[in-house]
């Protein structure tokens, strides 16, 4: 699952993409990283990393950033100082309701993930790093797709999961991140394409970061 790709696409924003953040997520994220085409890209510098399986530690816990992989990711962020930072995660479809419920906020202080459609979820990145390692101008996104190795026929039927539709939904947002030449363009397109999700993200950002911090 270990994977690295660098694309020099001229002068423009620096974009850092990380898959395989924890556990066995790299199996799922690698499938999307390998499907990225150069015609999907804006100008700029692109760095794609996908990591091998590691013990699962939640990124909302400080313990994660003290782990070997967590520290390595922090080093990459500090080194590249990306204008766009994207984490490609996956989740167990059985936890869909749990991850999207306000109970998550009541329990952890972290807002729930936002439903993008077709069981694809989206959010900002962990508050533990959002305010510390990035400026307010950085576009920070977390994309969540159901973990492919856990999609057995029973759970697919139970949740009515449409893999083709989910891939399209996920890649539409991923391609927007890849192709956006600036934060301003990204914000404008998000409001056009995902207004309800943006409105919810703004409310969640205010809960965690305050009134003046962007939702992504």
C-alpha positions, 0 to 999 in steps of 0.5 A: 500500500505504500505509495508516493507520487509527485507532480510538478504542474508549474507555478500554483498552490501546493497540495498535499494528499495523505492516505493510509492515515491509520489502521488499514485505510490505505487499501481504500485510499490507494484506489482513489489516488491511483485513479487521479489523472493529470488533466484533473489538476490545477497548476501547482505542486502535488504530493500524494502519500499513501501509507501501510497498515498501522495500529488504529489510533484516532486522529482526534486523540493527541496520542496519534500525533505522538505515534511514528506515522502521526509525527511523520505526517506532521513533518510533511505538513511543516515541510511543504506548508500546503495551500490545500491539505486533504486526508483520504480516510475510510470508515466501517459502514456499520458506524455511519449513523454513529459518525453522523450523529450529534452524539459524537459532539456531545461525547468528544467535542468533535462535530459529526461528519457531514453527509455528502451523499451516497454514504460519502462523508466529509469534514475538516481535519482534526482540530488538534492540527487545524489551528496549530499547523495551518493558516486560515487560508489553507483549505483542509478537508477530510474525505471518508469512503466506506472501507472496501475490505469491509463491504460484504454483501450483507452490509451492502444490502443492509445500508443500500450501498451503491458503490458506483454512485459513492465513487462518483460522489467521492471523486467529484469532491476530490476532483474539485480539490485537485482542480481548484486554483485557489481557496476563493475558487474552491469556496465559490464552487463548494457553495454552488455544489454543496450549499447545505453541507457548507451551511452545516460545516460553518455551524460546526466550525463555529462550535469548535473554532469560533466565529472567524475560522473557516469551515475548511 
